Amino acid sequence: MSDDIFRLWVYLSASPLFALSATLGAYLAAQAIAKKCKFHPLANPVAITVILLALGITAIGEDYQRYFEGAQFVHFLLGPATVAFAVPMAAMWSRMKRIRLALAVGLLGGGAAGAASAVATAWALGASRDTVLALIPKSVTTPIAMGITEQIGGSPSLTAVFCILTGIVGAMAGPTLLTNFGVHRPAVRGFALGTAAHGIGTARAFQEHPEAGAFAGLALGIHGLVAAVLIPLVVGLFIKLG
């Protein structure tokens, strides 16, 4: 019996199925933990999944690159998942058109504040050029942010780390901050979470209210589009002036 289990472990550890199964299993466990905590902002499923996977990979001595190769199907699904946010947006489209000016001002202000504050903090702390460039699109959804960073000459892999951290922190702290500042309308809360914390913030918004999720998806999509156009232009202008 023990020999059979050992052979099964050897097969799974050498197969892409192991990494994919471990990722999905960790996420299901994280969802169960979050549900037990009544989806408290601090019990963020993504953060819990990252912790579980990091502990598991370290415990068995798995090489991260080999793990990623096995779990890259989940990475591939980032694109379709982002596109799927269009479904709840369609249901709210007529209302969104009526407040398009307020949405545009909020999106541009929030996106600019997120990028500028990160760059200013990194510069003040003496961060390297690669770190500063990688931080600029940190509030944009990860697939788009990595493309932006590559275009402006930064490190896409570093941007991916910053994006995930931004999403986790935003989803965990954002709802509490919005409540403390007296922001209670689902549409406003969702739009703020989508702008500041992209996909992870949008998932959190859907947990609060369907309307919040729809507006978060709208912010995520438009923020990615606007950032993909404006960030390379603005960074290129600064480089020329500098």
C-alpha positions as CSV (number, residue, x, y, z in Angstrom):
1,M,0.0,0.0,0.0
2,S,2.8,2.4,0.9
3,D,4.6,1.6,-2.3
4,D,1.5,2.4,-4.3
5,I,1.1,5.7,-2.6
6,F,4.8,6.5,-3.2
7,R,4.5,5.7,-6.9
8,L,1.4,7.8,-7.2
9,W,3.3,10.7,-5.5
10,V,6.2,10.4,-7.9
11,Y,3.9,10.4,-10.8
12,L,1.9,13.4,-9.7
13,S,4.9,15.4,-8.6
14,A,6.4,15.0,-12.1
15,S,3.2,15.8,-13.9
16,P,1.6,19.1,-14.7
17,L,-1.6,17.7,-13.1
18,F,0.1,18.1,-9.7
19,A,0.6,21.9,-10.0
20,L,-2.9,22.5,-11.4
21,S,-4.5,20.3,-8.8
22,A,-2.5,21.9,-6.0
23,T,-3.6,25.4,-7.2
24,L,-7.2,24.5,-7.4
25,G,-7.2,22.6,-4.1
26,A,-5.5,25.5,-2.3
27,Y,-8.1,27.9,-3.7
28,L,-11.0,25.7,-2.6
29,A,-9.5,25.5,0.8
30,A,-9.1,29.2,0.9
31,Q,-12.7,29.7,-0.1
32,A,-13.8,27.4,2.7
33,I,-11.7,29.4,5.2
34,A,-13.1,32.7,3.9
35,K,-16.6,31.3,4.3
36,K,-15.9,30.2,7.8
37,C,-14.8,33.8,8.5
38,K,-18.0,35.1,6.9
39,F,-15.9,36.6,4.1
40,H,-14.3,39.1,6.4
41,P,-12.0,41.5,4.3
42,L,-8.9,40.1,6.0
43,A,-9.8,36.5,5.0
44,N,-9.1,37.2,1.4
45,P,-9.2,33.9,-0.7
46,V,-6.4,35.0,-3.0
47,A,-4.1,35.9,-0.1
48,I,-4.9,32.6,1.7
49,T,-4.2,30.7,-1.6
50,V,-0.9,32.4,-2.0
51,I,0.1,31.5,1.5
52,L,-1.0,27.9,1.2
53,L,0.8,27.4,-2.1
54,A,4.0,29.1,-0.9
55,L,4.1,26.9,2.2
56,G,3.3,23.8,0.2
57,I,5.9,24.4,-2.5
58,T,8.5,25.2,0.2
59,A,7.7,22.1,2.2
60,I,8.1,19.7,-0.7
61,G,11.0,21.5,-2.2
62,E,9.3,22.1,-5.5
63,D,11.0,24.4,-8.1
64,Y,8.7,27.4,-8.7
65,Q,9.4,27.4,-12.5
66,R,8.3,23.8,-12.8
67,Y,5.3,24.5,-10.7
68,F,4.3,27.5,-12.8
69,E,4.7,25.4,-16.0
70,G,2.1,23.0,-14.6
71,A,-0.3,25.6,-13.4
72,Q,0.0,28.0,-16.4
73,F,-3.5,27.0,-17.5
74,V,-4.9,29.0,-14.6
75,H,-2.7,31.9,-15.7
76,F,-4.1,31.6,-19.2
77,L,-7.6,31.9,-17.8
78,L,-6.8,35.5,-16.6
79,G,-7.7,36.8,-20.0
80,P,-11.1,35.1,-20.4
81,A,-12.0,35.9,-16.8
82,T,-11.3,39.6,-17.5
83,V,-13.5,39.5,-20.6
84,A,-16.3,37.8,-18.6
85,F,-16.7,41.0,-16.5
86,A,-18.6,42.3,-19.6
87,V,-21.6,40.2,-18.7
88,P,-22.7,42.1,-15.5
89,M,-21.6,45.4,-17.1
90,A,-24.2,44.9,-19.9
91,A,-27.0,44.7,-17.3
92,M,-26.0,48.1,-15.9
93,W,-25.1,49.8,-19.2
94,S,-28.0,52.2,-19.4
95,R,-27.3,53.5,-15.9
96,M,-23.5,53.7,-16.6
97,K,-24.1,55.9,-19.6
98,R,-26.1,58.4,-17.5
99,I,-23.2,59.0,-15.1
100,R,-20.3,58.6,-17.6
101,L,-18.8,62.0,-16.8
102,A,-18.5,61.2,-13.1
103,L,-17.1,57.7,-13.9
104,A,-14.5,59.2,-16.2
105,V,-13.4,61.8,-13.6
106,G,-13.2,59.1,-10.9
107,L,-11.3,56.7,-13.1
108,L,-8.7,59.2,-14.3
109,G,-8.3,60.6,-10.8
110,G,-8.0,57.2,-9.1
111,G,-5.7,55.8,-11.7
112,A,-3.4,58.8,-11.7
113,A,-3.3,58.9,-7.9
114,G,-2.5,55.2,-7.6
115,A,0.4,55.4,-10.1
116,A,1.8,58.8,-8.9
117,S,1.7,57.8,-5.2
118,A,3.5,54.5,-5.8
119,V,6.2,56.2,-8.0
120,A,6.7,59.0,-5.5
121,T,7.1,56.6,-2.6
122,A,9.5,54.4,-4.5
123,W,11.5,57.3,-5.7
124,A,11.7,58.8,-2.2
125,L,12.9,55.4,-0.8
126,G,15.6,55.2,-3.5
127,A,14.2,52.4,-5.5
128,S,15.8,51.4,-8.7
129,R,14.6,52.4,-12.2
130,D,13.2,49.0,-12.9
131,T,11.2,49.0,-9.6
132,V,9.8,52.4,-10.3
133,L,8.7,51.5,-13.9
134,A,7.2,48.2,-12.6
135,L,5.1,50.1,-10.1
136,I,3.5,52.5,-12.5
137,P,0.8,50.1,-13.8
138,K,0.4,48.2,-10.5
139,S,-3.4,49.0,-10.2
140,V,-4.1,47.8,-13.7
141,T,-5.2,44.2,-14.2
142,T,-2.2,41.9,-14.4
143,P,-2.2,40.8,-18.0
144,I,-2.5,44.4,-19.3
145,A,0.0,45.7,-16.6
146,M,2.7,43.3,-17.7
147,G,2.3,44.4,-21.3
148,I,2.5,48.0,-20.3
149,T,5.7,47.5,-18.3
150,E,7.3,45.6,-21.1
151,Q,6.5,48.5,-23.4
152,I,8.0,51.1,-21.2
153,G,11.2,49.1,-20.5
154,G,10.5,47.7,-17.0
155,S,10.3,44.1,-15.6
156,P,6.9,42.4,-16.4
157,S,7.5,39.7,-13.7
158,L,8.1,42.4,-11.1
159,T,4.9,44.1,-12.2
160,A,3.0,40.9,-11.8
161,V,4.1,40.7,-8.1
162,F,3.2,44.3,-7.5
163,C,-0.2,43.8,-9.2
164,I,-1.1,40.8,-7.0
165,L,0.0,42.6,-3.8
166,T,-2.0,45.7,-4.8
167,G,-5.1,43.6,-5.5
168,I,-4.8,41.7,-2.2
169,V,-4.2,44.7,-0.1
170,G,-6.9,46.7,-1.9
171,A,-9.5,43.9,-1.5
172,M,-8.6,43.5,2.2
173,A,-8.3,47.1,3.3
174,G,-10.5,48.9,0.7
175,P,-14.0,48.0,2.0
176,T,-13.1,49.1,5.6
177,L,-11.6,52.3,4.4
178,L,-14.6,53.1,2.2
179,T,-17.0,52.4,5.1
180,N,-14.9,54.6,7.4
181,F,-15.1,57.4,4.9
182,G,-18.9,57.1,4.7
183,V,-19.0,55.5,1.2
184,H,-21.9,53.1,1.2
185,R,-23.4,53.1,-2.2
186,P,-22.6,49.8,-4.0
187,A,-21.9,51.4,-7.3
188,V,-19.3,53.8,-5.8
189,R,-17.7,51.2,-3.7
190,G,-17.4,48.8,-6.6
191,F,-16.0,51.4,-8.9
192,A,-13.4,52.4,-6.3
193,L,-12.4,48.8,-5.7
194,G,-12.1,48.0,-9.4
195,T,-10.0,51.1,-10.1
196,A,-7.6,50.6,-7.2
197,A,-7.4,46.8,-6.9
198,H,-8.3,45.5,-10.4
199,G,-9.5,41.8,-10.6
200,I,-9.0,40.9,-7.0
201,G,-10.9,44.0,-5.9
202,T,-13.6,43.2,-8.4
203,A,-14.1,39.7,-6.9
204,R,-14.4,41.3,-3.5
205,A,-17.0,43.8,-4.9
206,F,-19.1,40.9,-6.2
207,Q,-19.1,39.5,-2.7
208,E,-20.6,42.7,-1.4
209,H,-23.3,43.3,-4.0
210,P,-24.0,42.5,-7.7
211,E,-24.2,46.2,-8.6
212,A,-20.8,46.8,-6.9
213,G,-19.3,44.0,-8.9
214,A,-20.7,45.3,-12.2
215,F,-19.2,48.8,-11.6
216,A,-15.9,47.3,-10.4
217,G,-15.7,45.3,-13.7
218,L,-16.4,48.4,-15.6
219,A,-13.6,50.3,-13.8
220,L,-11.2,47.3,-14.3
221,G,-11.9,47.2,-18.0
222,I,-11.7,50.9,-18.8
223,H,-8.8,51.4,-16.5
224,G,-6.8,48.8,-18.4
225,L,-7.7,50.3,-21.8
226,V,-6.9,53.9,-20.7
227,A,-3.7,52.9,-18.9
228,A,-2.4,50.9,-21.9
229,V,-2.7,54.1,-24.1
230,L,-1.7,56.8,-21.6
231,I,1.1,55.3,-19.5
232,P,3.5,54.6,-22.4
233,L,2.8,58.1,-23.8
234,V,3.4,59.8,-20.4
235,V,6.4,57.8,-19.5
236,G,7.9,58.3,-23.0
237,L,7.4,62.1,-22.6
238,F,9.1,62.1,-19.2
239,I,12.0,60.2,-20.5
240,K,12.5,62.7,-23.4
241,L,12.2,65.7,-21.1
242,G,14.6,64.1,-18.6
